Amino acid sequence: MPCRTTSELNKLVREAKKHTKQGKVADYIPALAKANPKELSVAIFHHDGLCISAGDVQQKITLQSVSKVLTLALALMDYGEEAVFSKVGYEPTGDPFNSIVKLENNPSKPLNPMINAGALAVTHMIKGEDSGKRFGRILSFIQRLGGNPSINYCAEAAESEYRTADLNRSLCYFMKQHGVIEEDVEELLLIYTKQCAIEMDCLDLARIGCVFAMDGVDPITGERLIPGHVARLCKTFMVTCGMYNASGEFAVRVGIPAKSGVSGGIMGAVPNRFGIGIFGPSLDEKGNSIGGIKLLEMMSAHYAMSMF
């Protein structure tokens, strides 16, 4: 679906772009190191199907940690809240997303599904006969959410992440030792790295954000894609844990459910109004898009987005 541009949104993007020079791209994943740190784009997908944008919104980006929200929704649909949260907790953490510290303190379960340990535990729960079919279910679900059957994963990014996933391997083996996961670690990492490498453009990302904004209903077809209580649970985690260990400050300054990824993507959901897809690969020290967060701060003030 085409997007129209507006002078006010273009102005906000130009202003936010000035901050990109203060960050750097995620060079610890070789495939992500190729991104241009000066880039910044945004799409806003309204509940009535109207879309506005600024920047190169058709450029493909990998989901990375944004995928954690989507697999959480699928796992909750597969098993229900009680089963999922017997394996992973509800609580935010002040530690980095890839930290093992809290896992050592409470080895029975990761603190929440938005940190790497929790996301790995959630992916472990996705149903399917083998790793290929389990990833196929994740991909098919995300294609439905985005209304785009051409959404796929980037094989280069997946392979790059798989080769450099030693810290995630450590998290998996720690959880396997304590019974949180019960499968072959390499099989799980194959699914997880492909999940993180699913790629789409900002328009797809904004449309998925709009599904969450509308409590699980597709804004174009009116079809319910996610049960309302599942969508609301996911949005709650986006508020409390979605921006890594900057989630509290983000809630104060922006005030919407959002999830970031180290590719520079951010998916936002403004309840009952619209979804947001942002790409800005220059990251701050906590792994969030530095230009994207500044843009969302300005948008929140300009469009009165905060839910608080």
Disulfide bonds with the S-S distance in Angstrom:
Cys3-Cys51 1.91
